[in-house]
């Protein structure tokens, strides 16, 4: 567990240092870099949400097939 925590701390520290160096040495303006970073972040969030929704739908269908209980969109069974 300690090795994992050290790895995570090191990765976050490396990310922070790398981001700072890029922001300082980039030939474009900070506003442009922040805009690109924000749009890439939003794109990653949207991809993650889409993947999460697809997996949830697949798992709910599998659960319904195995148990015969269909779930609505909130995760609770219908008719309860």
N, CA, C and O atoms as CSV, one atom per row, in Angstrom:
chain,resi,resn,atom,element,x,y,z
A,1,UNK,N,N,0.821,-1.182,0.000
A,1,UNK,CA,C,0.000,0.000,0.000
A,1,UNK,C,C,0.873,1.257,0.000
A,1,UNK,O,O,0.556,2.245,-0.662
A,2,UNK,N,N,1.968,1.204,0.747
A,2,UNK,CA,C,2.864,2.361,0.818
A,2,UNK,C,C,3.478,2.650,-0.552
A,2,UNK,O,O,3.613,3.809,-0.946
A,3,UNK,N,N,3.849,1.589,-1.274
A,3,UNK,CA,C,4.432,1.782,-2.598
A,3,UNK,C,C,3.428,2.439,-3.541
A,3,UNK,O,O,3.797,3.295,-4.346
A,4,UNK,N,N,2.177,2.045,-3.445
A,4,UNK,CA,C,1.135,2.630,-4.283
A,4,UNK,C,C,0.969,4.110,-3.972
A,4,UNK,O,O,0.873,4.929,-4.886
A,5,UNK,N,N,0.935,4.459,-2.692
A,5,UNK,CA,C,0.793,5.860,-2.309
A,5,UNK,C,C,1.988,6.676,-2.792
A,5,UNK,O,O,1.816,7.791,-3.284
A,6,UNK,N,N,3.193,6.135,-2.657
A,6,UNK,CA,C,4.384,6.834,-3.140
A,6,UNK,C,C,4.328,7.027,-4.652
A,6,UNK,O,O,4.717,8.077,-5.162
A,7,UNK,N,N,3.847,6.020,-5.360
A,7,UNK,CA,C,3.714,6.135,-6.808
A,7,UNK,C,C,2.725,7.239,-7.170
A,7,UNK,O,O,3.000,8.061,-8.043
A,8,UNK,N,N,1.578,7.258,-6.501
A,8,UNK,CA,C,0.557,8.261,-6.793
A,8,UNK,C,C,1.082,9.662,-6.493
A,8,UNK,O,O,0.884,10.581,-7.287
A,9,UNK,N,N,1.748,9.830,-5.358
A,9,UNK,CA,C,2.314,11.134,-5.013
A,9,UNK,C,C,3.351,11.544,-6.055
A,9,UNK,O,O,3.368,12.694,-6.493
A,10,UNK,N,N,4.210,10.619,-6.451
A,10,UNK,CA,C,5.216,10.913,-7.458
A,10,UNK,C,C,4.600,11.272,-8.800
A,10,UNK,O,O,5.068,12.185,-9.480
A,11,UNK,N,N,3.562,10.561,-9.177
A,11,UNK,CA,C,2.894,10.848,-10.450
A,11,UNK,C,C,2.247,12.234,-10.421
A,11,UNK,O,O,2.347,12.988,-11.389
A,12,UNK,N,N,1.595,12.565,-9.330
A,12,UNK,CA,C,0.968,13.882,-9.213
A,12,UNK,C,C,2.011,14.997,-9.180
A,12,UNK,O,O,1.816,16.053,-9.782
A,13,UNK,N,N,3.110,14.761,-8.481
A,13,UNK,CA,C,4.187,15.749,-8.443
A,13,UNK,C,C,4.784,15.935,-9.833
A,13,UNK,O,O,5.032,17.065,-10.254
A,14,UNK,N,N,5.013,14.853,-10.540
A,14,UNK,CA,C,5.533,14.928,-11.904
A,14,UNK,C,C,4.577,15.651,-12.832
A,14,UNK,O,O,5.000,16.426,-13.690
A,15,UNK,N,N,3.295,15.398,-12.662
A,15,UNK,CA,C,2.281,16.086,-13.463
A,15,UNK,C,C,2.304,17.587,-13.198
A,15,UNK,O,O,2.235,18.390,-14.128
A,16,UNK,N,N,2.400,17.954,-11.943
A,16,UNK,CA,C,2.425,19.377,-11.591
A,16,UNK,C,C,3.675,20.058,-12.143
A,16,UNK,O,O,3.591,21.149,-12.707
A,17,UNK,N,N,4.818,19.429,-11.984
A,17,UNK,CA,C,6.065,20.008,-12.486
A,17,UNK,C,C,6.039,20.086,-14.006
A,17,UNK,O,O,6.407,21.111,-14.580
A,18,UNK,N,N,5.614,19.034,-14.652
A,18,UNK,CA,C,5.532,19.024,-16.108
A,18,UNK,C,C,4.585,20.081,-16.642
A,18,UNK,O,O,4.890,20.756,-17.625
A,19,UNK,N,N,3.437,20.225,-15.999
A,19,UNK,CA,C,2.472,21.249,-16.428
A,19,UNK,C,C,3.045,22.646,-16.281
A,19,UNK,O,O,2.860,23.498,-17.151
A,20,UNK,N,N,3.737,22.877,-15.184
A,20,UNK,CA,C,4.342,24.181,-14.957
A,20,UNK,C,C,5.395,24.494,-16.009
A,20,UNK,O,O,5.436,25.605,-16.538
A,21,UNK,N,N,6.244,23.523,-16.312
A,21,UNK,CA,C,7.291,23.725,-17.321
A,21,UNK,C,C,6.671,24.004,-18.682
A,21,UNK,O,O,7.134,24.887,-19.404
A,22,UNK,N,N,5.652,23.277,-19.032
A,22,UNK,CA,C,4.989,23.486,-20.324
A,22,UNK,C,C,4.378,24.880,-20.391
A,22,UNK,O,O,4.513,25.576,-21.397
A,23,UNK,N,N,3.712,25.280,-19.323
A,23,UNK,CA,C,3.095,26.606,-19.318
A,23,UNK,C,C,4.131,27.723,-19.420
A,23,UNK,O,O,3.873,28.755,-20.039
A,24,UNK,N,N,5.293,27.519,-18.820
A,24,UNK,CA,C,6.332,28.543,-18.862
A,24,UNK,C,C,7.064,28.595,-20.194
A,24,UNK,O,O,7.490,29.669,-20.620
A,25,UNK,N,N,7.217,27.460,-20.858
A,25,UNK,CA,C,8.042,27.396,-22.053
A,25,UNK,C,C,7.269,27.323,-23.367
A,25,UNK,O,O,7.879,27.298,-24.436
A,26,UNK,N,N,5.975,27.288,-23.309
A,26,UNK,CA,C,5.184,27.154,-24.526
A,26,UNK,C,C,5.203,28.448,-25.352
A,26,UNK,O,O,5.208,29.540,-24.784
A,27,UNK,N,N,5.212,28.335,-26.670
A,27,UNK,CA,C,5.250,29.529,-27.503
A,27,UNK,C,C,3.884,30.210,-27.654
A,27,UNK,O,O,3.815,31.324,-28.174
A,28,UNK,N,N,2.809,29.574,-27.216
A,28,UNK,CA,C,1.486,30.189,-27.317
A,28,UNK,C,C,1.129,30.865,-25.999
A,28,UNK,O,O,1.794,30.654,-24.984
A,29,UNK,N,N,0.092,31.667,-26.018
A,29,UNK,CA,C,-0.305,32.399,-24.814
A,29,UNK,C,C,-0.909,31.455,-23.781
A,29,UNK,O,O,-1.401,30.373,-24.101
A,30,UNK,N,N,-0.852,31.904,-22.540
A,30,UNK,CA,C,-1.421,31.110,-21.450
A,30,UNK,C,C,-2.908,30.902,-21.601
A,30,UNK,O,O,-3.438,29.845,-21.261
A,31,UNK,N,N,-3.586,31.929,-22.120
A,31,UNK,CA,C,-5.030,31.825,-22.310
A,31,UNK,C,C,-5.370,30.714,-23.301
A,31,UNK,O,O,-6.316,29.955,-23.094
A,32,UNK,N,N,-4.591,30.628,-24.373
A,32,UNK,CA,C,-4.810,29.594,-25.381
A,32,UNK,C,C,-4.542,28.205,-24.801
A,32,UNK,O,O,-5.303,27.268,-25.041
A,33,UNK,N,N,-3.458,28.082,-24.039
A,33,UNK,CA,C,-3.113,26.791,-23.437
A,33,UNK,C,C,-4.189,26.360,-22.444
A,33,UNK,O,O,-4.586,25.195,-22.423
A,34,UNK,N,N,-4.662,27.298,-21.621
A,34,UNK,CA,C,-5.720,26.970,-20.660
A,34,UNK,C,C,-6.997,26.565,-21.375
A,34,UNK,O,O,-7.692,25.651,-20.931
A,35,UNK,N,N,-7.314,27.231,-22.474
A,35,UNK,CA,C,-8.507,26.877,-23.245
A,35,UNK,C,C,-8.413,25.476,-23.826
A,35,UNK,O,O,-9.371,24.704,-23.795
A,36,UNK,N,N,-7.235,25.164,-24.358
A,36,UNK,CA,C,-7.034,23.810,-24.899
A,36,UNK,C,C,-7.105,22.760,-23.802
A,36,UNK,O,O,-7.712,21.704,-23.979
A,37,UNK,N,N,-6.478,23.059,-22.662
A,37,UNK,CA,C,-6.505,22.107,-21.547
A,37,UNK,C,C,-7.934,21.885,-21.068
A,37,UNK,O,O,-8.332,20.756,-20.784
A,38,UNK,N,N,-8.702,22.965,-20.981
A,38,UNK,CA,C,-10.089,22.848,-20.538
A,38,UNK,C,C,-10.918,22.023,-21.516
A,38,UNK,O,O,-11.725,21.191,-21.101
A,39,UNK,N,N,-10.722,22.251,-22.810
A,39,UNK,CA,C,-11.499,21.496,-23.794
A,39,UNK,C,C,-11.102,20.022,-23.802
A,39,UNK,O,O,-11.958,19.153,-23.970
A,40,UNK,N,N,-9.822,19.735,-23.623
A,40,UNK,CA,C,-9.383,18.334,-23.547
A,40,UNK,C,C,-9.920,17.653,-22.301
A,40,UNK,O,O,-10.297,16.482,-22.335
A,41,UNK,N,N,-9.954,18.396,-21.196
A,41,UNK,CA,C,-10.511,17.858,-19.961
A,41,UNK,C,C,-11.995,17.533,-20.160
A,41,UNK,O,O,-12.449,16.450,-19.792
A,42,UNK,N,N,-12.748,18.470,-20.741
A,42,UNK,CA,C,-14.170,18.244,-20.980
A,42,UNK,C,C,-14.397,17.059,-21.909
A,42,UNK,O,O,-15.323,16.272,-21.714
A,43,UNK,N,N,-13.539,16.941,-22.924
A,43,UNK,CA,C,-13.640,15.805,-23.845
A,43,UNK,C,C,-13.405,14.489,-23.108
A,43,UNK,O,O,-14.119,13.513,-23.333
A,44,UNK,N,N,-12.408,14.463,-22.232
A,44,UNK,CA,C,-12.122,13.253,-21.462
A,44,UNK,C,C,-13.277,12.914,-20.532
A,44,UNK,O,O,-13.626,11.743,-20.381
A,45,UNK,N,N,-13.870,13.917,-19.910
A,45,UNK,CA,C,-15.024,13.697,-19.030
A,45,UNK,C,C,-16.199,13.143,-19.831
A,45,UNK,O,O,-16.878,12.221,-19.379
A,46,UNK,N,N,-16.439,13.697,-21.008
A,46,UNK,CA,C,-17.544,13.214,-21.845
A,46,UNK,C,C,-17.324,11.777,-22.297
A,46,UNK,O,O,-18.260,10.978,-22.311
A,47,UNK,N,N,-16.091,11.449,-22.664
A,47,UNK,CA,C,-15.778,10.068,-23.071
A,47,UNK,C,C,-15.979,9.121,-21.899
A,47,UNK,O,O,-16.536,8.035,-22.060
A,48,UNK,N,N,-15.525,9.530,-20.721
A,48,UNK,CA,C,-15.681,8.684,-19.535
A,48,UNK,C,C,-17.160,8.485,-19.195
A,48,UNK,O,O,-17.576,7.381,-18.846
A,49,UNK,N,N,-17.946,9.551,-19.298
A,49,UNK,CA,C,-19.384,9.424,-19.031
A,49,UNK,C,C,-20.068,8.500,-20.029
A,49,UNK,O,O,-20.917,7.690,-19.657
A,50,UNK,N,N,-19.693,8.626,-21.293
A,50,UNK,CA,C,-20.282,7.759,-22.326
A,50,UNK,C,C,-19.939,6.301,-22.065
A,50,UNK,O,O,-20.796,5.423,-22.165
A,51,UNK,N,N,-18.676,6.052,-21.728
A,51,UNK,CA,C,-18.246,4.680,-21.444
A,51,UNK,C,C,-18.955,4.150,-20.207
A,51,UNK,O,O,-19.359,2.988,-20.168
A,52,UNK,N,N,-19.105,4.999,-19.200
A,52,UNK,CA,C,-19.791,4.602,-17.976
A,52,UNK,C,C,-21.254,4.273,-18.248
A,52,UNK,O,O,-21.770,3.267,-17.763
A,53,UNK,N,N,-21.915,5.117,-19.019
A,53,UNK,CA,C,-23.323,4.877,-19.356
A,53,UNK,C,C,-23.496,3.584,-20.159
A,53,UNK,O,O,-24.425,2.813,-19.919
A,54,UNK,N,N,-22.596,3.360,-21.106
A,54,UNK,CA,C,-22.680,2.143,-21.925
A,54,UNK,C,C,-22.476,0.904,-21.064
A,54,UNK,O,O,-23.193,-0.085,-21.219
A,55,UNK,N,N,-21.505,0.951,-20.162
A,55,UNK,CA,C,-21.233,-0.203,-19.295
A,55,UNK,C,C,-22.396,-0.428,-18.342
A,55,UNK,O,O,-22.782,-1.570,-18.090
A,56,UNK,N,N,-22.961,0.663,-17.804
A,56,UNK,CA,C,-24.099,0.532,-16.898
A,56,UNK,C,C,-25.281,-0.119,-17.610
A,56,UNK,O,O,-25.936,-1.004,-17.059
A,57,UNK,N,N,-25.547,0.321,-18.830
A,57,UNK,CA,C,-26.649,-0.248,-19.607
A,57,UNK,C,C,-26.429,-1.735,-19.854
A,57,UNK,O,O,-27.351,-2.540,-19.723
A,58,UNK,N,N,-25.202,-2.087,-20.211
A,58,UNK,CA,C,-24.887,-3.496,-20.464
A,58,UNK,C,C,-25.038,-4.328,-19.190
A,58,UNK,O,O,-25.577,-5.434,-19.234
A,59,UNK,N,N,-24.571,-3.808,-18.069
A,59,UNK,CA,C,-24.677,-4.544,-16.806
A,59,UNK,C,C,-26.128,-4.661,-16.343
A,59,UNK,O,O,-26.527,-5.695,-15.807
A,60,UNK,N,N,-26.919,-3.604,-16.548
A,60,UNK,CA,C,-28.333,-3.678,-16.185
A,60,UNK,C,C,-29.063,-4.707,-17.048
A,60,UNK,O,O,-29.922,-5.437,-16.554
A,61,UNK,N,N,-28.723,-4.763,-18.326
A,61,UNK,CA,C,-29.343,-5.761,-19.210
A,61,UNK,C,C,-28.952,-7.173,-18.776
A,61,UNK,O,O,-29.778,-8.085,-18.777
A,62,UNK,N,N,-27.688,-7.340,-18.408
A,62,UNK,CA,C,-27.231,-8.663,-17.945
A,62,UNK,C,C,-27.926,-9.042,-16.645
A,62,UNK,O,O,-28.329,-10.192,-16.468
A,63,UNK,N,N,-28.069,-8.087,-15.738
A,63,UNK,CA,C,-28.771,-8.347,-14.478
A,63,UNK,C,C,-30.225,-8.717,-14.735
A,63,UNK,O,O,-30.751,-9.650,-14.128
A,64,UNK,N,N,-30.867,-7.990,-15.629
A,64,UNK,CA,C,-32.266,-8.275,-15.957
A,64,UNK,C,C,-32.401,-9.668,-16.550
A,64,UNK,O,O,-33.360,-10.384,-16.260
A,65,UNK,N,N,-31.441,-10.047,-17.378
A,65,UNK,CA,C,-31.495,-11.373,-17.993
A,65,UNK,C,C,-31.294,-12.462,-16.941
A,65,UNK,O,O,-31.950,-13.503,-16.992
A,66,UNK,N,N,-30.396,-12.230,-15.995
A,66,UNK,CA,C,-30.107,-13.249,-14.986
A,66,UNK,C,C,-31.182,-13.350,-13.912
A,66,UNK,O,O,-31.469,-14.442,-13.422
A,67,UNK,N,N,-31.778,-12.217,-13.543
A,67,UNK,CA,C,-32.726,-12.222,-12.436
A,67,UNK,C,C,-34.172,-12.071,-12.867
A,67,UNK,O,O,-35.080,-12.414,-12.111
A,68,UNK,N,N,-34.398,-11.569,-14.058
A,68,UNK,CA,C,-35.756,-11.320,-14.516
A,68,UNK,C,C,-36.323,-10.020,-13.971
A,68,UNK,O,O,-37.508,-9.743,-14.156
A,69,UNK,N,N,-35.498,-9.214,-13.300
A,69,UNK,CA,C,-35.926,-7.935,-12.744
A,69,UNK,C,C,-35.354,-6.827,-13.606
A,69,UNK,O,O,-34.140,-6.711,-13.774
A,70,UNK,N,N,-36.256,-6.006,-14.154
A,70,UNK,CA,C,-35.789,-4.887,-14.966
A,70,UNK,C,C,-35.596,-3.665,-14.082
A,70,UNK,O,O,-36.391,-3.410,-13.177
A,71,UNK,N,N,-34.534,-2.910,-14.349
A,71,UNK,CA,C,-34.253,-1.692,-13.594
A,71,UNK,C,C,-34.619,-0.487,-14.419
A,71,UNK,O,O,-34.484,-0.495,-15.643
A,72,UNK,N,N,-35.090,0.570,-13.740
A,72,UNK,CA,C,-35.298,1.825,-14.452
A,72,UNK,C,C,-33.997,2.606,-14.423
A,72,UNK,O,O,-32.985,2.080,-13.961
A,73,UNK,N,N,-33.989,3.848,-14.904
A,73,UNK,CA,C,-32.770,4.629,-15.034
A,73,UNK,C,C,-32.088,4.998,-13.730
A,73,UNK,O,O,-30.925,5.402,-13.751
A,74,UNK,N,N,-32.774,4.874,-12.580
A,74,UNK,CA,C,-32.181,5.288,-11.306
A,74,UNK,C,C,-31.513,4.150,-10.575
A,74,UNK,O,O,-30.909,4.373,-9.526
A,75,UNK,N,N,-31.599,2.947,-11.087
A,75,UNK,CA,C,-30.960,1.818,-10.432
A,75,UNK,C,C,-31.878,1.071,-9.491
A,75,UNK,O,O,-31.459,0.075,-8.902
A,76,UNK,N,N,-33.127,1.517,-9.325
A,76,UNK,CA,C,-34.067,0.775,-8.489
A,76,UNK,C,C,-35.000,-0.025,-9.381
A,76,UNK,O,O,-35.233,0.340,-10.533
A,77,UNK,N,N,-35.530,-1.107,-8.853
A,77,UNK,CA,C,-36.362,-1.963,-9.686
A,77,UNK,C,C,-37.745,-1.357,-9.842
A,77,UNK,O,O,-38.234,-0.676,-8.940
A,78,UNK,N,N,-38.378,-1.604,-10.984
A,78,UNK,CA,C,-39.727,-1.116,-11.267
A,78,UNK,C,C,-40.727,-1.952,-10.455
A,78,UNK,O,O,-40.534,-3.146,-10.230
A,79,UNK,N,N,-41.776,-1.293,-10.036
A,79,UNK,CA,C,-42.848,-2.015,-9.367
A,79,UNK,C,C,-42.601,-2.232,-7.898
A,79,UNK,O,O,-43.372,-2.948,-7.259
A,80,UNK,N,N,-41.588,-1.662,-7.341
A,80,UNK,CA,C,-41.362,-1.817,-5.895
A,80,UNK,C,C,-42.029,-0.748,-5.132
A,80,UNK,O,O,-41.946,-0.722,-3.904
